[in-house]
Amino acid sequence: MPRANKKKLSILYWYHSFIKWILHFITGRCELERLCCNIKCRATCNLRIENSLGNSKSKVLQDILTTINVNVEQSVQDVLNTKKIDAEKSLVFVDKLSKSLTQICGYIDLIDVVEKEKKINFSSENKEHEEKLLQLWSLLMPDTALENRITSQWGDIGFQGKNPETDFRGMGILGLENLLYFAKNQNEVARKVLSESHHPKYWYSFAIVGINLTALSFELLQSGNLKPHFYNITTQKPTLGDFHKVYCCLFREFSSFWLEQKPASVMEFNRIRDEFRENTVSNLQNPAAVLAVDDLCTKTDLESTSVHSFTSQDFNDE
């Protein structure tokens, strides 16, 4: 790093530390206490708490953001000990911090869970994998029997060849789990999207696009772009089911976006996917952003944009 940039960062760090010291002196509260008590938007509060922990001089506090399956109660105690805060005199702070760390650490754990699913290769020798694949067909094509396991019929739901196993290589079993969740939990919507993929002019490969959207969903999760959504939809740890719901929402919205673009051919997929990603990331920059993941989607929901702004529940009223 150039010396001038290092000097600039050093000045900014000193300035930030000085301001923190002044505010601590005036209010009698550390930065974490001020964040929990003064910021009403849950996502904004959590993101700033993350920043505070990450910039802490204490490795114990920094490690909260890099450790899987953190004991939240112990982490709260670590904060109290490090900051020399009396728990009995700061019950509101302890409660707020506990809720924030539950969400923050839960997001970290979710990345780990999803990544492990992604690393599991689909195997035709795995009975459970095979059953899930056949179930996907039954849910999407209930009126059509699958003639053989290796068949060109798989192309009807958007796989590339006669054996879908090869299509899951990039995303592993996660790609199948996403598709199956969509087909099982939002069956009517999934079949509608499958029908849209068969458009005579603007067609696309349903399953292949679905696996691409698994990659997009994972990227958004891993990069932290989904933090506002998860921090706003629940006060608990987000689950794998919550991730699947995000995937369903993205699939619904991508299908609508694709048809609106009126592509000249399927060769425009990369351009349209990238534009869809940019729009989604841009909308998720709003700390109050939340994806329309409700399973019981109305026709209006399906035609609307995937990200909506709202006034988050008052953080102090939780």
C-alpha positions as CSV (number, residue, x, y, z in Angstrom):
1,M,0.0,0.0,0.0
2,P,1.4,3.5,-0.9
3,R,2.7,5.4,2.0
4,A,0.2,8.3,1.4
5,N,-2.7,5.9,1.7
6,K,-1.3,4.3,4.9
7,K,-0.9,7.8,6.4
8,K,-4.5,8.6,5.4
9,L,-5.8,5.4,7.0
10,S,-3.8,6.1,10.1
11,I,-5.3,9.6,10.4
12,L,-8.8,8.3,9.9
13,Y,-8.3,5.6,12.5
14,W,-6.9,8.1,15.0
15,Y,-9.8,10.5,14.3
16,H,-12.4,7.7,14.7
17,S,-10.8,6.6,18.0
18,F,-10.7,10.1,19.3
19,I,-14.4,10.6,18.5
20,K,-15.3,7.4,20.2
21,W,-13.3,8.5,23.3
22,I,-15.1,11.8,23.3
23,L,-18.5,10.2,23.0
24,H,-17.6,7.7,25.7
25,F,-16.6,10.5,28.0
26,I,-19.7,12.5,27.4
27,T,-22.3,9.7,27.5
28,G,-20.6,7.3,29.8
29,R,-21.3,4.5,27.3
30,C,-19.1,2.5,25.0
31,E,-19.7,2.4,21.3
32,L,-21.7,-0.9,21.5
33,E,-24.0,0.5,24.2
34,R,-24.7,3.6,22.1
35,L,-25.4,1.5,19.0
36,C,-27.9,-0.8,20.8
37,C,-29.7,2.1,22.5
38,N,-29.8,4.7,19.7
39,I,-30.3,2.9,16.4
40,K,-33.9,1.8,15.7
41,C,-33.4,0.0,12.4
42,R,-32.5,-3.6,13.3
43,A,-30.3,-4.3,10.2
44,T,-28.4,-1.0,10.6
45,C,-27.8,-1.7,14.3
46,N,-26.5,-5.2,13.5
47,L,-24.2,-4.0,10.7
48,R,-22.7,-1.3,12.9
49,I,-22.2,-3.8,15.8
50,E,-20.4,-6.0,13.4
51,N,-18.2,-3.1,12.3
52,S,-17.5,-2.2,16.0
53,L,-16.5,-5.8,16.9
54,G,-14.4,-6.2,13.8
55,N,-12.5,-3.0,14.7
56,S,-12.1,-3.9,18.3
57,K,-8.6,-4.1,19.8
58,S,-9.8,-7.2,21.6
59,K,-9.2,-10.5,19.7
60,V,-11.9,-12.1,21.8
61,L,-14.4,-9.7,20.4
62,Q,-13.0,-9.9,16.9
63,D,-13.3,-13.7,17.0
64,I,-17.1,-13.5,17.5
65,L,-17.3,-12.6,13.8
66,T,-15.2,-15.5,12.6
67,T,-16.2,-18.4,14.8
68,I,-18.9,-21.0,13.9
69,N,-21.6,-22.0,16.4
70,V,-20.7,-19.2,18.8
71,N,-22.2,-19.4,22.3
72,V,-24.1,-16.1,22.3
73,E,-24.5,-15.9,26.0
74,Q,-20.8,-16.3,26.5
75,S,-20.1,-13.8,23.8
76,V,-22.3,-11.2,25.6
77,Q,-20.4,-11.9,28.8
78,D,-17.1,-11.4,26.9
79,V,-18.3,-8.0,25.8
80,L,-19.3,-7.1,29.3
81,N,-16.0,-8.2,30.7
82,T,-13.9,-6.4,28.0
83,K,-15.9,-3.2,28.2
84,K,-16.2,-3.4,32.0
85,I,-20.0,-3.1,31.9
86,D,-22.1,-4.0,34.9
87,A,-24.7,-6.4,33.6
88,E,-27.2,-5.8,36.4
89,K,-27.2,-2.0,35.6
90,S,-27.4,-2.6,31.9
91,L,-30.2,-5.1,31.4
92,V,-31.6,-3.4,28.3
93,F,-28.2,-3.4,26.7
94,V,-27.6,-7.0,27.5
95,D,-31.0,-7.9,25.9
96,K,-30.4,-5.9,22.8
97,L,-26.9,-7.2,22.3
98,S,-28.0,-10.8,22.8
99,K,-30.6,-10.4,20.1
100,S,-28.2,-8.8,17.7
101,L,-25.5,-11.4,18.3
102,T,-28.1,-14.2,17.8
103,Q,-28.8,-12.8,14.3
104,I,-25.2,-11.9,13.5
105,C,-23.7,-15.3,14.5
106,G,-26.7,-17.0,13.0
107,Y,-25.9,-15.5,9.6
108,I,-22.3,-16.7,9.9
109,D,-23.5,-20.2,10.8
110,L,-25.9,-20.2,7.8
111,I,-23.1,-19.5,5.4
112,D,-21.3,-22.6,6.9
113,V,-24.4,-24.8,6.6
114,V,-25.1,-23.7,3.0
115,E,-21.5,-24.1,2.0
116,K,-21.4,-27.6,3.3
117,E,-24.5,-28.5,1.3
118,K,-22.8,-27.1,-1.8
119,K,-19.7,-29.3,-1.3
120,I,-21.8,-32.5,-1.3
121,N,-21.6,-33.9,-4.8
122,F,-24.8,-35.4,-6.2
123,S,-24.4,-39.1,-6.7
124,S,-26.6,-41.5,-8.6
125,E,-25.3,-44.2,-6.2
126,N,-26.8,-42.3,-3.2
127,K,-30.4,-43.6,-2.7
128,E,-31.5,-40.4,-1.0
129,H,-30.2,-38.2,-3.8
130,E,-31.9,-40.3,-6.4
131,E,-35.2,-40.2,-4.5
132,K,-35.1,-36.4,-4.3
133,L,-34.4,-36.2,-8.0
134,L,-37.3,-38.4,-8.9
135,Q,-39.5,-36.5,-6.5
136,L,-38.5,-33.3,-8.3
137,W,-39.9,-34.8,-11.5
138,S,-43.1,-35.9,-9.9
139,L,-43.8,-32.5,-8.4
140,L,-43.1,-30.6,-11.6
141,M,-44.6,-33.1,-14.0
142,P,-47.4,-34.9,-12.0
143,D,-49.3,-36.0,-15.1
144,T,-46.3,-37.4,-17.0
145,A,-44.5,-40.6,-16.0
146,L,-40.7,-40.8,-16.3
147,E,-40.0,-43.6,-18.7
148,N,-36.4,-44.3,-17.5
149,R,-33.9,-42.8,-15.2
150,I,-31.6,-42.0,-18.1
151,T,-33.9,-40.3,-20.6
152,S,-34.2,-37.2,-22.8
153,Q,-37.4,-36.4,-20.8
154,W,-35.3,-34.6,-18.3
155,G,-35.0,-31.8,-20.9
156,D,-38.7,-31.1,-20.3
157,I,-37.8,-29.6,-17.0
158,G,-34.7,-27.9,-18.2
159,F,-31.8,-30.3,-17.7
160,Q,-29.1,-30.4,-20.4
161,G,-28.8,-34.1,-21.1
162,K,-30.3,-37.5,-20.4
163,N,-28.7,-37.6,-16.9
164,P,-29.2,-34.6,-14.6
165,E,-26.3,-35.8,-12.4
166,T,-23.8,-33.9,-14.5
167,D,-25.7,-30.6,-14.2
168,F,-25.3,-30.5,-10.4
169,R,-21.5,-30.5,-10.5
170,G,-21.1,-26.8,-9.8
171,M,-23.5,-26.4,-6.9
172,G,-23.6,-30.0,-5.6
173,I,-26.7,-31.3,-3.8
174,L,-27.6,-27.7,-2.9
175,G,-28.8,-27.1,-6.5
176,L,-31.2,-30.0,-6.2
177,E,-32.3,-29.1,-2.7
178,N,-33.2,-25.6,-3.9
179,L,-35.1,-26.9,-6.9
180,L,-36.9,-29.5,-4.7
181,Y,-37.9,-26.9,-2.0
182,F,-39.3,-24.7,-4.7
183,A,-41.3,-27.5,-6.3
184,K,-42.5,-28.9,-3.0
185,N,-43.3,-25.7,-1.0
186,Q,-44.4,-23.4,-3.8
187,N,-45.6,-26.1,-6.2
188,E,-48.2,-24.0,-8.1
189,V,-45.7,-21.1,-8.5
190,A,-42.9,-23.5,-9.5
191,R,-45.0,-25.1,-12.2
192,K,-46.0,-21.6,-13.4
193,V,-42.4,-20.6,-13.7
194,L,-41.7,-23.9,-15.5
195,S,-44.5,-23.1,-17.9
196,E,-42.9,-19.6,-18.5
197,S,-39.6,-21.3,-19.3
198,H,-41.3,-23.1,-22.2
199,H,-42.3,-19.8,-23.9
200,P,-42.2,-20.3,-27.7
201,K,-39.9,-17.3,-28.2
202,Y,-38.4,-16.4,-24.9
203,W,-37.7,-19.9,-23.6
204,Y,-34.9,-20.9,-21.1
205,S,-33.8,-24.1,-19.4
206,F,-35.7,-24.2,-16.1
207,A,-33.4,-26.5,-14.2
208,I,-30.2,-25.1,-15.5
209,V,-31.3,-21.5,-14.7
210,G,-32.4,-22.8,-11.3
211,I,-28.9,-24.1,-10.6
212,N,-27.4,-20.8,-11.8
213,L,-29.7,-19.0,-9.3
214,T,-28.5,-21.3,-6.6
215,A,-25.0,-19.9,-7.4
216,L,-26.4,-16.4,-7.2
217,S,-28.2,-17.0,-3.9
218,F,-25.0,-18.4,-2.4
219,E,-23.0,-15.5,-3.7
220,L,-25.4,-13.0,-2.2
221,L,-25.3,-14.9,1.1
222,Q,-21.5,-15.2,1.3
223,S,-20.9,-11.6,0.3
224,G,-23.2,-10.3,3.0
225,N,-25.7,-8.7,0.6
226,L,-28.5,-10.7,2.2
227,K,-27.8,-9.5,5.7
228,P,-30.4,-6.7,5.6
229,H,-33.0,-9.2,4.5
230,F,-32.2,-11.8,7.2
231,Y,-31.8,-9.3,9.9
232,N,-35.2,-7.8,9.1
233,I,-37.3,-10.9,8.7
234,T,-36.5,-12.6,12.0
235,T,-35.1,-12.0,15.4
236,Q,-33.9,-15.6,15.5
237,K,-31.0,-17.4,13.7
238,P,-31.8,-17.8,10.0
239,T,-32.2,-21.4,8.8
240,L,-31.5,-23.3,5.7
241,G,-35.3,-23.1,5.0
242,D,-34.9,-19.3,5.1
243,F,-32.2,-19.6,2.5
244,H,-34.4,-21.8,0.3
245,K,-37.2,-19.2,0.5
246,V,-34.7,-16.5,-0.8
247,Y,-33.9,-18.8,-3.7
248,C,-37.6,-19.3,-4.5
249,C,-38.1,-15.5,-4.5
250,L,-35.2,-15.0,-6.8
251,F,-36.4,-17.7,-9.2
252,R,-39.9,-16.2,-9.4
253,E,-38.5,-12.7,-10.0
254,F,-35.8,-13.8,-12.5
255,S,-38.5,-15.5,-14.6
256,S,-40.5,-12.4,-14.8
257,F,-37.4,-10.3,-15.4
258,W,-36.4,-12.6,-18.3
259,L,-39.7,-12.3,-20.0
260,E,-39.8,-8.5,-19.6
261,Q,-36.4,-8.3,-21.3
262,K,-37.7,-10.2,-24.4
263,P,-34.3,-11.7,-25.2
264,A,-33.4,-12.4,-28.8
265,S,-32.3,-15.9,-27.8
266,V,-31.2,-17.9,-24.8
267,M,-27.6,-16.7,-25.6
268,E,-28.5,-13.5,-23.8
269,F,-28.7,-15.4,-20.5
270,N,-25.4,-14.1,-19.1
271,R,-26.2,-10.5,-19.8
272,I,-29.7,-10.7,-18.3
273,R,-28.5,-12.7,-15.3
274,D,-25.8,-10.1,-14.6
275,E,-28.3,-7.3,-14.9
276,F,-30.7,-9.1,-12.6
277,R,-27.9,-9.6,-10.0
278,E,-27.0,-5.9,-10.2
279,N,-30.6,-4.8,-9.6
280,T,-31.0,-7.2,-6.7
281,V,-27.7,-6.1,-5.0
282,S,-28.6,-2.5,-5.5
283,N,-32.0,-2.9,-3.9
284,L,-30.5,-4.9,-1.0
285,Q,-28.2,-1.9,-0.1
286,N,-31.2,-0.4,1.7
287,P,-30.9,-1.4,5.4
288,A,-34.7,-1.8,5.4
289,A,-34.8,-4.1,2.4
290,V,-36.5,-7.4,2.6
291,L,-37.2,-10.0,-0.1
292,A,-40.8,-11.1,-0.8
293,V,-40.3,-14.6,0.4
294,D,-43.8,-15.3,1.6
295,D,-44.8,-18.8,0.4
296,L,-48.4,-17.8,-0.2
297,C,-47.7,-15.5,-3.1
298,T,-50.5,-13.7,-4.9
299,K,-50.5,-12.9,-8.6
300,T,-49.6,-9.3,-7.6
301,D,-46.6,-10.6,-5.6
302,L,-45.3,-12.6,-8.6
303,E,-45.4,-9.5,-10.9
304,S,-43.8,-7.2,-8.4
305,T,-40.1,-6.6,-7.8
306,S,-38.3,-8.9,-5.4
307,V,-37.1,-6.3,-3.0
308,H,-39.3,-4.0,-1.0
309,S,-38.4,-1.2,1.3
310,F,-40.2,-0.9,4.6
311,T,-39.9,0.8,7.9
312,S,-38.3,-1.8,10.1
313,Q,-40.0,-2.5,13.4
314,D,-38.6,-0.2,16.0
315,F,-35.5,-1.9,17.3
316,N,-36.2,-0.5,20.8
317,D,-39.6,-2.1,20.9
318,E,-38.5,-5.7,20.3
